[in-house]
Amino acid sequence: MPTAKKRELLMELRKGQLQELVQAYYRVRGWNREGIPTPETLKRIGLWPFLNEQVRSRIMEITA
């Protein structure tokens, strides 16, 4: 197998591994798959009361 092809396959593998690590990090932080904090996380850290109703609704939509 040519070196360029090996390099390409390795990069694909590593990109997949990186995505898995990012998703694990998001879960631990209490964020959704796009990295947006869930309402539960915002409540836990005390930021929920500072958000207006429009922002709260949007976050609920995005994280549902």
mmCIF file of the N, C-alpha and C atoms, coordinates in Angstrom:
data_MODEL
# 
_entry.id   MODEL 
# 
loop_
_atom_site.group_PDB 
_atom_site.id 
_atom_site.type_symbol 
_atom_site.label_atom_id 
_atom_site.label_alt_id 
_atom_site.label_comp_id 
_atom_site.label_asym_id 
_atom_site.label_entity_id 
_atom_site.label_seq_id 
_atom_site.pdbx_PDB_ins_code 
_atom_site.Cartn_x 
_atom_site.Cartn_y 
_atom_site.Cartn_z 
_atom_site.occupancy 
_atom_site.B_iso_or_equiv 
_atom_site.pdbx_formal_charge 
_atom_site.auth_seq_id 
_atom_site.auth_comp_id 
_atom_site.auth_asym_id 
_atom_site.auth_atom_id 
_atom_site.pdbx_PDB_model_num 
ATOM 1   N N  . MET A 1 1  ? 0.851   -1.172 0.000  1.00 0.00 ? 1  MET A N  1 
ATOM 2   C CA . MET A 1 1  ? 0.000   0.000  0.000  1.00 0.00 ? 1  MET A CA 1 
ATOM 3   C C  . MET A 1 1  ? 0.901   1.239  0.000  1.00 0.00 ? 1  MET A C  1 
ATOM 4   N N  . PRO A 1 2  ? 0.599   2.197  -0.849 1.00 0.00 ? 2  PRO A N  1 
ATOM 5   C CA . PRO A 1 2  ? 1.418   3.417  -0.916 1.00 0.00 ? 2  PRO A CA 1 
ATOM 6   C C  . PRO A 1 2  ? 1.328   4.221  0.386  1.00 0.00 ? 2  PRO A C  1 
ATOM 7   N N  . THR A 1 3  ? 2.395   4.938  0.663  1.00 0.00 ? 3  THR A N  1 
ATOM 8   C CA . THR A 1 3  ? 2.467   5.734  1.888  1.00 0.00 ? 3  THR A CA 1 
ATOM 9   C C  . THR A 1 3  ? 1.344   6.760  1.965  1.00 0.00 ? 3  THR A C  1 
ATOM 10  N N  . ALA A 1 4  ? 1.011   7.392  0.861  1.00 0.00 ? 4  ALA A N  1 
ATOM 11  C CA . ALA A 1 4  ? -0.057  8.399  0.853  1.00 0.00 ? 4  ALA A CA 1 
ATOM 12  C C  . ALA A 1 4  ? -1.385  7.783  1.275  1.00 0.00 ? 4  ALA A C  1 
ATOM 13  N N  . LYS A 1 5  ? -1.674  6.588  0.812  1.00 0.00 ? 5  LYS A N  1 
ATOM 14  C CA . LYS A 1 5  ? -2.919  5.907  1.171  1.00 0.00 ? 5  LYS A CA 1 
ATOM 15  C C  . LYS A 1 5  ? -2.923  5.546  2.662  1.00 0.00 ? 5  LYS A C  1 
ATOM 16  N N  . LYS A 1 6  ? -1.783  5.069  3.166  1.00 0.00 ? 6  LYS A N  1 
ATOM 17  C CA . LYS A 1 6  ? -1.667  4.750  4.591  1.00 0.00 ? 6  LYS A CA 1 
ATOM 18  C C  . LYS A 1 6  ? -1.921  5.998  5.442  1.00 0.00 ? 6  LYS A C  1 
ATOM 19  N N  . ARG A 1 7  ? -1.330  7.096  5.011  1.00 0.00 ? 7  ARG A N  1 
ATOM 20  C CA . ARG A 1 7  ? -1.492  8.361  5.730  1.00 0.00 ? 7  ARG A CA 1 
ATOM 21  C C  . ARG A 1 7  ? -2.955  8.791  5.741  1.00 0.00 ? 7  ARG A C  1 
ATOM 22  N N  . GLU A 1 8  ? -3.617  8.635  4.603  1.00 0.00 ? 8  GLU A N  1 
ATOM 23  C CA . GLU A 1 8  ? -5.023  9.000  4.476  1.00 0.00 ? 8  GLU A CA 1 
ATOM 24  C C  . GLU A 1 8  ? -5.893  8.143  5.406  1.00 0.00 ? 8  GLU A C  1 
ATOM 25  N N  . LEU A 1 9  ? -5.650  6.849  5.433  1.00 0.00 ? 9  LEU A N  1 
ATOM 26  C CA . LEU A 1 9  ? -6.415  5.947  6.298  1.00 0.00 ? 9  LEU A CA 1 
ATOM 27  C C  . LEU A 1 9  ? -6.175  6.260  7.775  1.00 0.00 ? 9  LEU A C  1 
ATOM 28  N N  . LEU A 1 10 ? -4.939  6.560  8.117  1.00 0.00 ? 10 LEU A N  1 
ATOM 29  C CA . LEU A 1 10 ? -4.609  6.901  9.498  1.00 0.00 ? 10 LEU A CA 1 
ATOM 30  C C  . LEU A 1 10 ? -5.315  8.190  9.922  1.00 0.00 ? 10 LEU A C  1 
ATOM 31  N N  . MET A 1 11 ? -5.349  9.176  9.036  1.00 0.00 ? 11 MET A N  1 
ATOM 32  C CA . MET A 1 11 ? -6.026  10.435 9.352  1.00 0.00 ? 11 MET A CA 1 
ATOM 33  C C  . MET A 1 11 ? -7.520  10.210 9.558  1.00 0.00 ? 11 MET A C  1 
ATOM 34  N N  . GLU A 1 12 ? -8.133  9.368  8.746  1.00 0.00 ? 12 GLU A N  1 
ATOM 35  C CA . GLU A 1 12 ? -9.558  9.064  8.901  1.00 0.00 ? 12 GLU A CA 1 
ATOM 36  C C  . GLU A 1 12 ? -9.807  8.414  10.260 1.00 0.00 ? 12 GLU A C  1 
ATOM 37  N N  . LEU A 1 13 ? -8.960  7.484  10.628 1.00 0.00 ? 13 LEU A N  1 
ATOM 38  C CA . LEU A 1 13 ? -9.074  6.815  11.920 1.00 0.00 ? 13 LEU A CA 1 
ATOM 39  C C  . LEU A 1 13 ? -8.937  7.818  13.061 1.00 0.00 ? 13 LEU A C  1 
ATOM 40  N N  . ARG A 1 14 ? -7.941  8.661  12.987 1.00 0.00 ? 14 ARG A N  1 
ATOM 41  C CA . ARG A 1 14 ? -7.692  9.632  14.061 1.00 0.00 ? 14 ARG A CA 1 
ATOM 42  C C  . ARG A 1 14 ? -8.807  10.668 14.157 1.00 0.00 ? 14 ARG A C  1 
ATOM 43  N N  . LYS A 1 15 ? -9.370  11.067 13.017 1.00 0.00 ? 15 LYS A N  1 
ATOM 44  C CA . LYS A 1 15 ? -10.495 12.007 13.052 1.00 0.00 ? 15 LYS A CA 1 
ATOM 45  C C  . LYS A 1 15 ? -11.683 11.370 13.760 1.00 0.00 ? 15 LYS A C  1 
ATOM 46  N N  . GLY A 1 16 ? -11.929 10.099 13.496 1.00 0.00 ? 16 GLY A N  1 
ATOM 47  C CA . GLY A 1 16 ? -13.005 9.379  14.175 1.00 0.00 ? 16 GLY A CA 1 
ATOM 48  C C  . GLY A 1 16 ? -12.758 9.295  15.669 1.00 0.00 ? 16 GLY A C  1 
ATOM 49  N N  . GLN A 1 17 ? -11.517 9.002  16.044 1.00 0.00 ? 17 GLN A N  1 
ATOM 50  C CA . GLN A 1 17 ? -11.169 8.927  17.463 1.00 0.00 ? 17 GLN A CA 1 
ATOM 51  C C  . GLN A 1 17 ? -11.340 10.288 18.145 1.00 0.00 ? 17 GLN A C  1 
ATOM 52  N N  . LEU A 1 18 ? -10.942 11.335 17.455 1.00 0.00 ? 18 LEU A N  1 
ATOM 53  C CA . LEU A 1 18 ? -11.078 12.677 18.009 1.00 0.00 ? 18 LEU A CA 1 
ATOM 54  C C  . LEU A 1 18 ? -12.551 13.022 18.216 1.00 0.00 ? 18 LEU A C  1 
ATOM 55  N N  . GLN A 1 19 ? -13.395 12.688 17.257 1.00 0.00 ? 19 GLN A N  1 
ATOM 56  C CA . GLN A 1 19 ? -14.828 12.952 17.402 1.00 0.00 ? 19 GLN A CA 1 
ATOM 57  C C  . GLN A 1 19 ? -15.403 12.222 18.613 1.00 0.00 ? 19 GLN A C  1 
ATOM 58  N N  . GLU A 1 20 ? -14.980 10.990 18.827 1.00 0.00 ? 20 GLU A N  1 
ATOM 59  C CA . GLU A 1 20 ? -15.437 10.238 19.996 1.00 0.00 ? 20 GLU A CA 1 
ATOM 60  C C  . GLU A 1 20 ? -14.996 10.915 21.290 1.00 0.00 ? 20 GLU A C  1 
ATOM 61  N N  . LEU A 1 21 ? -13.769 11.390 21.320 1.00 0.00 ? 21 LEU A N  1 
ATOM 62  C CA . LEU A 1 21 ? -13.274 12.081 22.513 1.00 0.00 ? 21 LEU A CA 1 
ATOM 63  C C  . LEU A 1 21 ? -14.027 13.382 22.766 1.00 0.00 ? 21 LEU A C  1 
ATOM 64  N N  . VAL A 1 22 ? -14.307 14.118 21.708 1.00 0.00 ? 22 VAL A N  1 
ATOM 65  C CA . VAL A 1 22 ? -15.054 15.371 21.844 1.00 0.00 ? 22 VAL A CA 1 
ATOM 66  C C  . VAL A 1 22 ? -16.444 15.087 22.408 1.00 0.00 ? 22 VAL A C  1 
ATOM 67  N N  . GLN A 1 23 ? -17.116 14.061 21.882 1.00 0.00 ? 23 GLN A N  1 
ATOM 68  C CA . GLN A 1 23 ? -18.454 13.721 22.373 1.00 0.00 ? 23 GLN A CA 1 
ATOM 69  C C  . GLN A 1 23 ? -18.416 13.285 23.839 1.00 0.00 ? 23 GLN A C  1 
ATOM 70  N N  . ALA A 1 24 ? -17.408 12.540 24.225 1.00 0.00 ? 24 ALA A N  1 
ATOM 71  C CA . ALA A 1 24 ? -17.265 12.128 25.623 1.00 0.00 ? 24 ALA A CA 1 
ATOM 72  C C  . ALA A 1 24 ? -17.058 13.362 26.506 1.00 0.00 ? 24 ALA A C  1 
ATOM 73  N N  . TYR A 1 25 ? -16.258 14.297 26.048 1.00 0.00 ? 25 TYR A N  1 
ATOM 74  C CA . TYR A 1 25 ? -16.018 15.536 26.798 1.00 0.00 ? 25 TYR A CA 1 
ATOM 75  C C  . TYR A 1 25 ? -17.325 16.309 26.963 1.00 0.00 ? 25 TYR A C  1 
ATOM 76  N N  . TYR A 1 26 ? -18.091 16.428 25.877 1.00 0.00 ? 26 TYR A N  1 
ATOM 77  C CA . TYR A 1 26 ? -19.375 17.137 25.936 1.00 0.00 ? 26 TYR A CA 1 
ATOM 78  C C  . TYR A 1 26 ? -20.310 16.479 26.954 1.00 0.00 ? 26 TYR A C  1 
ATOM 79  N N  . ARG A 1 27 ? -20.382 15.151 26.946 1.00 0.00 ? 27 ARG A N  1 
ATOM 80  C CA . ARG A 1 27 ? -21.254 14.445 27.896 1.00 0.00 ? 27 ARG A CA 1 
ATOM 81  C C  . ARG A 1 27 ? -20.842 14.731 29.334 1.00 0.00 ? 27 ARG A C  1 
ATOM 82  N N  . VAL A 1 28 ? -19.552 14.675 29.603 1.00 0.00 ? 28 VAL A N  1 
ATOM 83  C CA . VAL A 1 28 ? -19.051 14.915 30.963 1.00 0.00 ? 28 VAL A CA 1 
ATOM 84  C C  . VAL A 1 28 ? -19.369 16.340 31.409 1.00 0.00 ? 28 VAL A C  1 
ATOM 85  N N  . ARG A 1 29 ? -19.290 17.290 30.496 1.00 0.00 ? 29 ARG A N  1 
ATOM 86  C CA . ARG A 1 29 ? -19.546 18.692 30.825 1.00 0.00 ? 29 ARG A CA 1 
ATOM 87  C C  . ARG A 1 29 ? -21.036 18.998 30.959 1.00 0.00 ? 29 ARG A C  1 
ATOM 88  N N  . GLY A 1 30 ? -21.910 18.110 30.465 1.00 0.00 ? 30 GLY A N  1 
ATOM 89  C CA . GLY A 1 30 ? -23.348 18.360 30.513 1.00 0.00 ? 30 GLY A CA 1 
ATOM 90  C C  . GLY A 1 30 ? -23.824 19.173 29.321 1.00 0.00 ? 30 GLY A C  1 
ATOM 91  N N  . TRP A 1 31 ? -23.203 18.939 28.191 1.00 0.00 ? 31 TRP A N  1 
ATOM 92  C CA . TRP A 1 31 ? -23.550 19.643 26.957 1.00 0.00 ? 31 TRP A CA 1 
ATOM 93  C C  . TRP A 1 31 ? -24.188 18.666 25.987 1.00 0.00 ? 31 TRP A C  1 
ATOM 94  N N  . ASN A 1 32 ? -24.867 19.206 24.958 1.00 0.00 ? 32 ASN A N  1 
ATOM 95  C CA . ASN A 1 32 ? -25.428 18.324 23.935 1.00 0.00 ? 32 ASN A CA 1 
ATOM 96  C C  . ASN A 1 32 ? -24.349 17.993 22.898 1.00 0.00 ? 32 ASN A C  1 
ATOM 97  N N  . ARG A 1 33 ? -24.736 17.290 21.842 1.00 0.00 ? 33 ARG A N  1 
ATOM 98  C CA . ARG A 1 33 ? -23.760 16.837 20.828 1.00 0.00 ? 33 ARG A CA 1 
ATOM 99  C C  . ARG A 1 33 ? -23.069 17.986 20.095 1.00 0.00 ? 33 ARG A C  1 
ATOM 100 N N  . GLU A 1 34 ? -23.691 19.169 20.104 1.00 0.00 ? 34 GLU A N  1 
ATOM 101 C CA . GLU A 1 34 ? -23.093 20.328 19.438 1.00 0.00 ? 34 GLU A CA 1 
ATOM 102 C C  . GLU A 1 34 ? -22.284 21.208 20.388 1.00 0.00 ? 34 GLU A C  1 
ATOM 103 N N  . GLY A 1 35 ? -22.213 20.811 21.642 1.00 0.00 ? 35 GLY A N  1 
ATOM 104 C CA . GLY A 1 35 ? -21.428 21.566 22.606 1.00 0.00 ? 35 GLY A CA 1 
ATOM 105 C C  . GLY A 1 35 ? -22.192 22.694 23.277 1.00 0.00 ? 35 GLY A C  1 
ATOM 106 N N  . ILE A 1 36 ? -23.518 22.610 23.272 1.00 0.00 ? 36 ILE A N  1 
ATOM 107 C CA . ILE A 1 36 ? -24.352 23.619 23.916 1.00 0.00 ? 36 ILE A CA 1 
ATOM 108 C C  . ILE A 1 36 ? -24.773 23.088 25.288 1.00 0.00 ? 36 ILE A C  1 
ATOM 109 N N  . PRO A 1 37 ? -24.586 23.870 26.337 1.00 0.00 ? 37 PRO A N  1 
ATOM 110 C CA . PRO A 1 37 ? -24.975 23.398 27.672 1.00 0.00 ? 37 PRO A CA 1 
ATOM 111 C C  . PRO A 1 37 ? -26.473 23.092 27.736 1.00 0.00 ? 37 PRO A C  1 
ATOM 112 N N  . THR A 1 38 ? -26.807 22.014 28.406 1.00 0.00 ? 38 THR A N  1 
ATOM 113 C CA . THR A 1 38 ? -28.212 21.646 28.570 1.00 0.00 ? 38 THR A CA 1 
ATOM 114 C C  . THR A 1 38 ? -28.844 22.539 29.635 1.00 0.00 ? 38 THR A C  1 
ATOM 115 N N  . PRO A 1 39 ? -30.175 22.634 29.634 1.00 0.00 ? 39 PRO A N  1 
ATOM 116 C CA . PRO A 1 39 ? -30.837 23.430 30.677 1.00 0.00 ? 39 PRO A CA 1 
ATOM 117 C C  . PRO A 1 39 ? -30.447 22.959 32.082 1.00 0.00 ? 39 PRO A C  1 
ATOM 118 N N  . GLU A 1 40 ? -30.326 21.653 32.272 1.00 0.00 ? 40 GLU A N  1 
ATOM 119 C CA . GLU A 1 40 ? -29.942 21.123 33.585 1.00 0.00 ? 40 GLU A CA 1 
ATOM 120 C C  . GLU A 1 40 ? -28.571 21.645 34.007 1.00 0.00 ? 40 GLU A C  1 
ATOM 121 N N  . THR A 1 41 ? -27.642 21.692 33.068 1.00 0.00 ? 41 THR A N  1 
ATOM 122 C CA . THR A 1 41 ? -26.300 22.193 33.360 1.00 0.00 ? 41 THR A CA 1 
ATOM 123 C C  . THR A 1 41 ? -26.345 23.677 33.705 1.00 0.00 ? 41 THR A C  1 
ATOM 124 N N  . LEU A 1 42 ? -27.105 24.440 32.925 1.00 0.00 ? 42 LEU A N  1 
ATOM 125 C CA . LEU A 1 42 ? -27.214 25.878 33.192 1.00 0.00 ? 42 LEU A CA 1 
ATOM 126 C C  . LEU A 1 42 ? -27.854 26.142 34.551 1.00 0.00 ? 42 LEU A C  1 
ATOM 127 N N  . LYS A 1 43 ? -28.826 25.324 34.922 1.00 0.00 ? 43 LYS A N  1 
ATOM 128 C CA . LYS A 1 43 ? -29.455 25.467 36.241 1.00 0.00 ? 43 LYS A CA 1 
ATOM 129 C C  . LYS A 1 43 ? -28.460 25.100 37.343 1.00 0.00 ? 43 LYS A C  1 
ATOM 130 N N  . ARG A 1 44 ? -27.727 24.013 37.128 1.00 0.00 ? 44 ARG A N  1 
ATOM 131 C CA . ARG A 1 44 ? -26.773 23.539 38.138 1.00 0.00 ? 44 ARG A CA 1 
ATOM 132 C C  . ARG A 1 44 ? -25.688 24.572 38.424 1.00 0.00 ? 44 ARG A C  1 
ATOM 133 N N  . ILE A 1 45 ? -25.231 25.267 37.387 1.00 0.00 ? 45 ILE A N  1 
ATOM 134 C CA . ILE A 1 45 ? -24.155 26.248 37.593 1.00 0.00 ? 45 ILE A CA 1 
ATOM 135 C C  . ILE A 1 45 ? -24.684 27.657 37.881 1.00 0.00 ? 45 ILE A C  1 
ATOM 136 N N  . GLY A 1 46 ? -26.013 27.786 37.940 1.00 0.00 ? 46 GLY A N  1 
ATOM 137 C CA . GLY A 1 46 ? -26.608 29.045 38.359 1.00 0.00 ? 46 GLY A CA 1 
ATOM 138 C C  . GLY A 1 46 ? -26.808 30.102 37.291 1.00 0.00 ? 46 GLY A C  1 
ATOM 139 N N  . LEU A 1 47 ? -26.743 29.729 36.016 1.00 0.00 ? 47 LEU A N  1 
ATOM 140 C CA . LEU A 1 47 ? -26.914 30.720 34.960 1.00 0.00 ? 47 LEU A CA 1 
ATOM 141 C C  . LEU A 1 47 ? -28.343 30.812 34.416 1.00 0.00 ? 47 LEU A C  1 
ATOM 142 N N  . TRP A 1 48 ? -29.151 29.793 34.657 1.00 0.00 ? 48 TRP A N  1 
ATOM 143 C CA . TRP A 1 48 ? -30.509 29.752 34.098 1.00 0.00 ? 48 TRP A CA 1 
ATOM 144 C C  . TRP A 1 48 ? -31.328 31.001 34.453 1.00 0.00 ? 48 TRP A C  1 
ATOM 145 N N  . PRO A 1 49 ? -31.291 31.481 35.694 1.00 0.00 ? 49 PRO A N  1 
ATOM 146 C CA . PRO A 1 49 ? -32.095 32.660 36.043 1.00 0.00 ? 49 PRO A CA 1 
ATOM 147 C C  . PRO A 1 49 ? -31.708 33.931 35.277 1.00 0.00 ? 49 PRO A C  1 
ATOM 148 N N  . PHE A 1 50 ? -30.503 33.967 34.734 1.00 0.00 ? 50 PHE A N  1 
ATOM 149 C CA . PHE A 1 50 ? -30.044 35.161 34.031 1.00 0.00 ? 50 PHE A CA 1 
ATOM 150 C C  . PHE A 1 50 ? -30.432 35.187 32.551 1.00 0.00 ? 50 PHE A C  1 
ATOM 151 N N  . LEU A 1 51 ? -31.019 34.106 32.070 1.00 0.00 ? 51 LEU A N  1 
ATOM 152 C CA . LEU A 1 51 ? -31.410 34.027 30.664 1.00 0.00 ? 51 LEU A CA 1 
ATOM 153 C C  . LEU A 1 51 ? -32.845 34.501 30.499 1.00 0.00 ? 51 LEU A C  1 
ATOM 154 N N  . ASN A 1 52 ? -33.090 35.272 29.423 1.00 0.00 ? 52 ASN A N  1 
ATOM 155 C CA . ASN A 1 52 ? -34.466 35.694 29.190 1.00 0.00 ? 52 ASN A CA 1 
ATOM 156 C C  . ASN A 1 52 ? -35.270 34.535 28.595 1.00 0.00 ? 52 ASN A C  1 
ATOM 157 N N  . GLU A 1 53 ? -36.567 34.694 28.523 1.00 0.00 ? 53 GLU A N  1 
ATOM 158 C CA . GLU A 1 53 ? -37.451 33.609 28.102 1.00 0.00 ? 53 GLU A CA 1 
ATOM 159 C C  . GLU A 1 53 ? -37.166 33.160 26.667 1.00 0.00 ? 53 GLU A C  1 
ATOM 160 N N  . GLN A 1 54 ? -36.816 34.084 25.781 1.00 0.00 ? 54 GLN A N  1 
ATOM 161 C CA . GLN A 1 54 ? -36.503 33.729 24.394 1.00 0.00 ? 54 GLN A CA 1 
ATOM 162 C C  . GLN A 1 54 ? -35.284 32.808 24.334 1.00 0.00 ? 54 GLN A C  1 
ATOM 163 N N  . VAL A 1 55 ? -34.255 33.128 25.081 1.00 0.00 ? 55 VAL A N  1 
ATOM 164 C CA . VAL A 1 55 ? -33.040 32.313 25.099 1.00 0.00 ? 55 VAL A CA 1 
ATOM 165 C C  . VAL A 1 55 ? -33.335 30.952 25.724 1.00 0.00 ? 55 VAL A C  1 
ATOM 166 N N  . ARG A 1 56 ? -34.088 30.945 26.800 1.00 0.00 ? 56 ARG A N  1 
ATOM 167 C CA . ARG A 1 56 ? -34.450 29.673 27.426 1.00 0.00 ? 56 ARG A CA 1 
ATOM 168 C C  . ARG A 1 56 ? -35.206 28.770 26.460 1.00 0.00 ? 56 ARG A C  1 
ATOM 169 N N  . SER A 1 57 ? -36.162 29.343 25.750 1.00 0.00 ? 57 SER A N  1 
ATOM 170 C CA . SER A 1 57 ? -36.937 28.559 24.786 1.00 0.00 ? 57 SER A CA 1 
ATOM 171 C C  . SER A 1 57 ? -36.047 27.986 23.697 1.00 0.00 ? 57 SER A C  1 
ATOM 172 N N  . ARG A 1 58 ? -35.147 28.810 23.209 1.00 0.00 ? 58 ARG A N  1 
ATOM 173 C CA . ARG A 1 58 ? -34.240 28.359 22.138 1.00 0.00 ? 58 ARG A CA 1 
ATOM 174 C C  . ARG A 1 58 ? -33.333 27.236 22.627 1.00 0.00 ? 58 ARG A C  1 
ATOM 175 N N  . ILE A 1 59 ? -32.817 27.361 23.830 1.00 0.00 ? 59 ILE A N  1 
ATOM 176 C CA . ILE A 1 59 ? -31.952 26.316 24.388 1.00 0.00 ? 59 ILE A CA 1 
ATOM 177 C C  . ILE A 1 59 ? -32.743 25.018 24.559 1.00 0.00 ? 59 ILE A C  1 
ATOM 178 N N  . MET A 1 60 ? -33.987 25.139 25.007 1.00 0.00 ? 60 MET A N  1 
ATOM 179 C CA . MET A 1 60 ? -34.831 23.955 25.166 1.00 0.00 ? 60 MET A CA 1 
ATOM 180 C C  . MET A 1 60 ? -35.060 23.277 23.814 1.00 0.00 ? 60 MET A C  1 
ATOM 181 N N  . GLU A 1 61 ? -35.266 24.061 22.757 1.00 0.00 ? 61 GLU A N  1 
ATOM 182 C CA . GLU A 1 61 ? -35.444 23.519 21.399 1.00 0.00 ? 61 GLU A CA 1 
ATOM 183 C C  . GLU A 1 61 ? -34.182 22.789 20.931 1.00 0.00 ? 61 GLU A C  1 
ATOM 184 N N  . ILE A 1 62 ? -33.068 23.458 21.082 1.00 0.00 ? 62 ILE A N  1 
ATOM 185 C CA . ILE A 1 62 ? -31.798 22.937 20.572 1.00 0.00 ? 62 ILE A CA 1 
ATOM 186 C C  . ILE A 1 62 ? -31.380 21.664 21.291 1.00 0.00 ? 62 ILE A C  1 
ATOM 187 N N  . THR A 1 63 ? -31.587 21.613 22.591 1.00 0.00 ? 63 THR A N  1 
ATOM 188 C CA . THR A 1 63 ? -31.095 20.481 23.362 1.00 0.00 ? 63 THR A CA 1 
ATOM 189 C C  . THR A 1 63 ? -32.106 19.346 23.487 1.00 0.00 ? 63 THR A C  1 
ATOM 190 N N  . ALA A 1 64 ? -33.306 19.537 22.948 1.00 0.00 ? 64 ALA A N  1 
ATOM 191 C CA . ALA A 1 64 ? -34.338 18.479 23.044 1.00 0.00 ? 64 ALA A CA 1 
ATOM 192 C C  . ALA A 1 64 ? -34.015 17.302 22.142 1.00 0.00 ? 64 ALA A C  1 
# 
